[in-house]
């Protein structure tokens, strides 16, 4: 008894969400694989699904010949005409086979093929469904933790909320509902992998799109977002309708709309500011709630120097620099915060810079070289001096203690070295004079000795003569 597969196919299509054609193709492939396994690939077989009777039919094709050489793929003409009277030599004749005669192993093979094809079709369907939903919000239920990552059940499939995409202060338990942003969908070896995020800046935009009708309709647009997940965020908004206040629309009646977003983000503070193409005004708004005195703009370097009152400096910078950091991300420009006192000192230094340069030039002209140099360079010059004359006049106008100590020490070293050289010269001259005196004495002694010798010799000679 053949079973009508149409009802089964329709039920599987409904449950699994796969295309009917894909499932039918899987059935045909499974039955054909089972048939080839039974006949060991010795015959030319084809499988087709008959939609009317709801079964997969297997056909064996043979070639009509006058003399049969291969009984598996050829058939005699007379035998073929018993099946089809109009057949001729060379024609291909298809004969329906009884699929119910397949063995248990062949049926098991068909089952495995069907299961594999259905899984592949299901994975492909999930991937095709979610690949175009990147950038959307989804709701899911926490199923389990895997090495710090959260596995979220989305209904048809499971998604991954990596540890790096989780807000540090948020904790989840099994069964908790979570709303997240689809940041990526990719096909892996085990099927489609859907990556969720709770830290993405676009999550904030999508939440406002859900809560604020003006944003979803395009009347109010969110231009830029800067966010430190779990702590604070800033969004810049503007309105395409002059009659609609963008900040008021986002805040809602008594703050109801923005409060819903804050609750979804579990207490993350949100600053909503007006966007303007004027970068100076935009930066002033981005640094709120701090008040700004004035702004200097460097268009080439895309840098801003913001002057704030002394009592507003810490407020403008924020806790651990958070406020100015978020403002810089929001504007896309580098921002330097300076107090009014520091700015006044800098302006005074610029004004007096010319006179100081003139004084240093006069000092150099008068010989006071050290005072016009940096302390490190001045000390190096002092130590490299080879005589007291080289240092003469250099200390004029010098007031730095370290430089003067080095100067005085070097003067003492050079003076002492000069004195020792003079002493050595004097000793050498005295030695020379002494040597000369000794030489004279020796000469005189030599002369006396020679005279005594001669006198004694003369005396002896005279004595000899007398004898």
LINQUI-V221904 format. One record per residue. N is the residue number from 1. RES is the residue in one small letter. OMEGA is omega in degrees with one decimal (NA if undefined). NEAR is the number of other C-alpha atoms within 12 Angstrom. Layout:
N & RES & OMEGA & NEAR
N & RES & OMEGA & NEAR
This chain:
1 & x & -180.0 & 8
2 & x & -179.6 & 13
3 & x & 176.7 & 13
4 & x & -174.8 & 17
5 & x & -176.4 & 24
6 & x & -179.6 & 24
7 & x & 178.9 & 17
8 & x & -179.9 & 19
9 & x & -179.9 & 30
10 & x & 180.0 & 22
11 & x & 178.5 & 16
12 & x & 177.9 & 24
13 & x & -179.6 & 22
14 & x & -177.1 & 15
15 & x & -174.3 & 15
16 & x & -179.9 & 27
17 & x & 179.3 & 26
18 & x & 179.3 & 31
19 & x & -179.0 & 26
20 & x & -179.0 & 27
21 & x & 179.0 & 20
22 & x & -179.9 & 27
23 & x & 177.8 & 34
24 & x & 177.9 & 32
25 & x & 177.9 & 25
26 & x & 178.3 & 32
27 & x & 179.6 & 38
28 & x & 179.8 & 34
29 & x & -179.0 & 32
30 & x & -179.3 & 35
31 & x & 178.5 & 40
32 & x & 178.0 & 38
33 & x & 178.5 & 31
34 & x & -179.9 & 35
35 & x & 178.6 & 38
36 & x & 178.8 & 28
37 & x & 179.5 & 23
38 & x & -176.1 & 25
39 & x & 173.4 & 20
40 & x & 174.6 & 15
41 & x & 179.5 & 17
42 & x & -176.1 & 18
43 & x & 178.4 & 26
44 & x & -173.9 & 27
45 & x & 174.0 & 33
46 & x & 179.6 & 28
47 & x & -180.0 & 32
48 & x & 178.9 & 27
49 & x & 178.4 & 29
50 & x & -174.5 & 18
51 & x & -176.7 & 19
52 & x & -178.3 & 13
53 & x & 177.3 & 16
54 & x & 177.9 & 21
55 & x & 178.5 & 27
56 & x & -178.6 & 35
57 & x & 179.6 & 31
58 & x & -179.4 & 33
59 & x & 175.0 & 26
60 & x & -178.3 & 30
61 & x & 178.2 & 25
62 & x & -179.2 & 32
63 & x & -179.1 & 30
64 & x & -179.7 & 32
65 & x & 177.1 & 25
66 & x & 180.0 & 19
67 & x & -174.8 & 16
68 & x & 174.8 & 20
69 & x & 178.2 & 14
70 & x & -173.6 & 16
71 & x & -179.6 & 17
72 & x & -174.2 & 20
73 & x & -179.3 & 25
74 & x & 179.6 & 28
75 & x & -179.9 & 32
76 & x & -176.5 & 28
77 & x & -178.3 & 26
78 & x & 178.8 & 19
79 & x & -179.7 & 22
80 & x & -178.7 & 28
81 & x & 173.6 & 19
82 & x & 178.6 & 15
83 & x & -179.5 & 18
84 & x & -175.8 & 17
85 & x & -175.1 & 13
86 & x & -175.4 & 15
87 & x & 179.0 & 23
88 & x & 178.9 & 22
89 & x & -178.9 & 23
90 & x & 178.5 & 19
91 & x & 175.8 & 22
92 & x & -174.6 & 24
93 & x & 179.6 & 31
94 & x & -178.9 & 26
95 & x & -179.3 & 23
96 & x & -179.5 & 20
97 & x & 178.7 & 24
98 & x & -177.5 & 19
99 & x & -178.3 & 32
100 & x & -178.9 & 21
101 & x & -179.4 & 16
102 & x & -179.0 & 23
103 & x & 179.6 & 19
104 & x & 180.0 & 16
105 & x & 178.4 & 16
106 & x & 178.3 & 25
107 & x & 177.4 & 25
108 & x & 176.5 & 20
109 & x & 178.4 & 25
110 & x & 179.4 & 30
111 & x & -179.8 & 23
112 & x & 178.7 & 21
113 & x & 179.9 & 25
114 & x & 180.0 & 29
115 & x & -179.6 & 21
116 & x & 179.9 & 20
117 & x & 179.5 & 26
118 & x & 178.5 & 32
119 & x & 179.0 & 24
120 & x & 179.6 & 25
121 & x & 179.4 & 29
122 & x & 178.5 & 30
123 & x & 179.2 & 31
124 & x & 178.6 & 28
125 & x & 178.2 & 25
126 & x & 179.5 & 31
127 & x & 179.7 & 29
128 & x & 179.5 & 22
129 & x & -172.4 & 20
130 & x & -177.1 & 31
131 & x & 179.1 & 23
132 & x & -179.0 & 17
133 & x & 176.1 & 21
134 & x & -176.7 & 25
135 & x & 178.7 & 26
136 & x & 174.8 & 29
137 & x & 176.6 & 30
138 & x & 176.1 & 31
139 & x & 180.0 & 22
140 & x & -179.7 & 28
141 & x & -180.0 & 26
142 & x & 179.7 & 28
143 & x & -176.2 & 25
144 & x & 173.6 & 21
145 & x & 173.7 & 21
146 & x & 179.3 & 14
147 & x & 178.4 & 12
148 & x & 178.7 & 17
149 & x & 179.6 & 23
150 & x & 173.8 & 37
151 & x & -175.0 & 32
152 & x & 177.6 & 37
153 & x & -179.8 & 28
154 & x & -178.8 & 27
155 & x & 179.9 & 15
156 & x & -176.2 & 21
157 & x & 178.0 & 26
158 & x & 179.2 & 29
159 & x & -177.3 & 40
160 & x & 173.1 & 38
161 & x & -175.7 & 41
162 & x & -179.7 & 28
163 & x & -178.7 & 24
164 & x & -179.9 & 19
165 & x & 178.8 & 27
166 & x & 176.6 & 29
167 & x & -173.2 & 26
168 & x & -174.3 & 20
169 & x & -178.6 & 17
170 & x & 177.4 & 22
171 & x & -177.8 & 19
172 & x & 174.3 & 25
173 & x & -179.4 & 16
174 & x & -179.4 & 17
175 & x & 178.5 & 16
176 & x & 174.6 & 19
177 & x & -178.2 & 21
178 & x & 175.2 & 32
179 & x & -174.7 & 33
180 & x & -176.4 & 42
181 & x & 177.6 & 34
182 & x & -177.3 & 37
183 & x & -178.3 & 31
184 & x & 173.6 & 28
185 & x & -179.8 & 28
186 & x & -178.9 & 27
187 & x & 178.4 & 20
188 & x & -178.4 & 13
189 & x & -179.0 & 10
190 & x & -180.0 & 14
191 & x & -178.9 & 22
192 & x & 178.3 & 29
193 & x & -177.9 & 29
194 & x & -177.5 & 41
195 & x & 178.9 & 38
196 & x & -179.7 & 42
197 & x & 172.0 & 37
198 & x & -177.5 & 39
199 & x & -177.3 & 34
200 & x & 179.8 & 33
201 & x & -179.6 & 33
202 & x & 175.3 & 30
203 & x & 179.1 & 34
204 & x & 179.6 & 47
205 & x & -178.4 & 37
206 & x & 177.4 & 30
207 & x & 176.6 & 34
208 & x & 177.7 & 41
209 & x & 177.7 & 28
210 & x & -173.5 & 22
211 & x & -173.8 & 27
212 & x & 179.5 & 33
213 & x & -179.5 & 21
214 & x & 179.0 & 29
215 & x & 179.8 & 32
216 & x & 179.3 & 19
217 & x & 177.9 & 17
218 & x & 177.6 & 20
219 & x & 175.6 & 23
220 & x & -179.2 & 31
221 & x & 174.2 & 33
222 & x & -173.1 & 38
223 & x & -179.0 & 28
224 & x & 179.8 & 30
225 & x & 169.1 & 36
226 & x & -169.9 & 37
227 & x & 166.8 & 35
228 & x & -168.5 & 31
229 & x & 177.5 & 33
230 & x & -176.6 & 27
231 & x & -174.1 & 25
232 & x & 178.7 & 30
233 & x & 175.1 & 38
234 & x & 175.0 & 40
235 & x & 178.0 & 41
236 & x & -175.6 & 38
237 & x & 173.0 & 37
238 & x & -175.3 & 31
239 & x & 174.5 & 27
240 & x & 178.9 & 19
241 & x & -178.1 & 16
242 & x & -179.1 & 10
243 & x & -178.0 & 12
244 & x & 176.1 & 19
245 & x & -175.3 & 24
246 & x & -179.0 & 32
247 & x & 178.8 & 30
248 & x & 179.5 & 25
249 & x & -179.8 & 34
250 & x & -179.1 & 43
251 & x & 179.4 & 29
252 & x & 179.3 & 22
253 & x & -178.9 & 14
254 & x & 176.7 & 12
255 & x & -174.6 & 20
256 & x & -175.4 & 18
257 & x & -178.3 & 27
258 & x & 179.2 & 33
259 & x & 176.2 & 25
260 & x & 177.9 & 27
261 & x & 179.0 & 31
262 & x & 179.1 & 27
263 & x & 178.4 & 20
264 & x & 178.7 & 26
265 & x & 174.6 & 35
266 & x & 171.5 & 23
267 & x & 178.7 & 20
268 & x & -178.3 & 27
269 & x & -176.9 & 26
270 & x & 174.0 & 38
271 & x & 179.5 & 33
272 & x & -177.2 & 39
273 & x & 178.1 & 38
274 & x & 174.4 & 36
275 & x & 176.7 & 32
276 & x & 179.0 & 22
277 & x & 176.2 & 15
278 & x & -172.5 & 15
279 & x & -179.7 & 30
280 & x & 178.2 & 30
281 & x & 179.8 & 25
282 & x & 179.1 & 33
283 & x & 177.8 & 46
284 & x & 178.7 & 36
285 & x & -177.9 & 35
286 & x & -179.2 & 44
287 & x & 177.8 & 45
288 & x & 13.3 & 30
289 & x & 179.9 & 24
290 & x & 177.0 & 28
291 & x & -176.4 & 28
292 & x & 178.9 & 32
293 & x & 178.7 & 27
294 & x & -176.9 & 21
295 & x & 173.9 & 29
296 & x & -173.1 & 26
297 & x & 173.5 & 23
298 & x & -174.8 & 17
299 & x & -177.7 & 14
300 & x & -179.1 & 9
301 & x & -175.2 & 13
302 & x & -178.4 & 18
303 & x & 180.0 & 22
304 & x & 173.2 & 30
305 & x & -172.8 & 30
306 & x & 178.4 & 41
307 & x & -179.7 & 34
308 & x & 175.1 & 32
309 & x & -177.2 & 23
310 & x & -177.7 & 22
311 & x & 178.9 & 18
312 & x & -174.3 & 24
313 & x & -178.7 & 30
314 & x & 178.9 & 23
315 & x & 179.5 & 24
316 & x & 179.7 & 38
317 & x & 179.4 & 33
318 & x & 179.7 & 21
319 & x & -178.0 & 15
320 & x & 177.9 & 12
321 & x & -174.0 & 20
322 & x & -175.2 & 25
323 & x & -178.6 & 38
324 & x & 178.2 & 39
325 & x & 177.5 & 30
326 & x & 178.4 & 38
327 & x & 178.7 & 45
328 & x & 177.4 & 35
329 & x & -177.3 & 26
330 & x & -178.0 & 38
331 & x & -175.0 & 36
332 & x & 179.7 & 22
333 & x & 174.3 & 27
334 & x & -176.2 & 26
335 & x & 174.1 & 36
336 & x & -179.6 & 29
337 & x & -179.7 & 39
338 & x & 177.4 & 30
339 & x & -179.5 & 29
340 & x & 179.5 & 24
341 & x & 179.8 & 18
342 & x & 178.6 & 18
343 & x & 178.3 & 24
344 & x & 178.0 & 17
345 & x & 179.0 & 15
346 & x & 178.1 & 16
347 & x & 178.4 & 13
348 & x & 177.8 & 15
349 & x & 178.3 & 15
350 & x & -179.6 & 14
351 & x & -177.9 & 13
352 & x & -177.6 & 14
353 & x & -179.3 & 15
354 & x & 179.9 & 13
355 & x & 178.7 & 14
356 & x & 178.5 & 17
357 & x & 178.1 & 18
358 & x & 179.4 & 14
359 & x & 179.4 & 19
360 & x & 177.5 & 24
361 & x & 178.0 & 19
362 & x & 179.6 & 18
363 & x & 177.5 & 23
364 & x & -179.7 & 22
365 & x & -179.1 & 17
366 & x & 176.5 & 19
367 & x & -179.8 & 21
368 & x & -174.8 & 24
369 & x & -173.5 & 31
370 & x & -176.9 & 36
371 & x & -179.3 & 33
372 & x & -177.2 & 30
373 & x & 172.8 & 26
374 & x & -175.3 & 17
375 & x & -178.4 & 23
376 & x & -179.8 & 17
377 & x & 180.0 & 17
378 & x & 178.8 & 29
379 & x & 178.6 & 30
380 & x & 179.0 & 18
381 & x & 179.5 & 23
382 & x & -177.7 & 35
383 & x & -179.6 & 26
384 & x & 179.4 & 18
385 & x & -176.2 & 22
386 & x & 178.7 & 18
387 & x & 179.7 & 19
388 & x & 179.7 & 24
389 & x & 179.8 & 15
390 & x & -178.8 & 20
391 & x & -174.5 & 31
392 & x & 175.3 & 21
393 & x & -178.3 & 22
394 & x & -172.8 & 32
395 & x & -177.8 & 32
396 & x & 179.1 & 24
397 & x & -179.7 & 22
398 & x & -178.0 & 28
399 & x & -178.6 & 18
400 & x & -173.1 & 21
401 & x & -176.8 & 15
402 & x & 179.6 & 19
403 & x & -179.0 & 31
404 & x & 177.2 & 25
405 & x & 177.1 & 20
406 & x & 180.0 & 28
407 & x & -178.8 & 34
408 & x & 179.4 & 22
409 & x & 179.9 & 20
410 & x & 177.0 & 28
411 & x & 179.8 & 28
412 & x & 179.0 & 18
413 & x & -178.8 & 20
414 & x & 179.6 & 24
415 & x & 179.8 & 19
416 & x & 179.0 & 16
417 & x & 178.9 & 17
418 & x & 179.2 & 18
419 & x & 179.8 & 14
420 & x & 178.3 & 14
421 & x & 178.5 & 14
422 & x & 179.8 & 14
423 & x & 178.5 & 14
424 & x & 179.3 & 14
425 & x & -180.0 & 14
426 & x & -179.3 & 14
427 & x & -179.9 & 14
428 & x & -179.4 & 14
429 & x & 178.9 & 14
430 & x & 178.6 & 14
431 & x & -179.1 & 14
432 & x & 179.3 & 14
433 & x & 179.5 & 14
434 & x & 179.8 & 14
435 & x & 178.9 & 14
436 & x & 179.7 & 14
437 & x & 178.5 & 14
438 & x & 179.5 & 14
439 & x & 179.4 & 14
440 & x & -178.6 & 14
441 & x & 179.1 & 14
442 & x & 179.4 & 14
443 & x & -179.0 & 14
444 & x & 178.3 & 14
445 & x & 179.6 & 14
446 & x & -179.5 & 14
447 & x & 179.7 & 14
448 & x & -179.5 & 14
449 & x & -179.6 & 14
450 & x & 179.1 & 14
451 & x & 178.8 & 14
452 & x & -179.6 & 14
453 & x & -179.0 & 14
454 & x & -179.0 & 14
455 & x & 179.8 & 14
456 & x & 178.7 & 14
457 & x & 179.6 & 14
458 & x & -179.1 & 14
459 & x & 179.0 & 14
460 & x & -179.4 & 14
461 & x & -179.0 & 13
462 & x & 177.1 & 12
463 & x & 178.6 & 11
464 & x & -178.4 & 10
465 & x & -179.8 & 9
466 & x & 176.7 & 8
467 & x & NA & 7
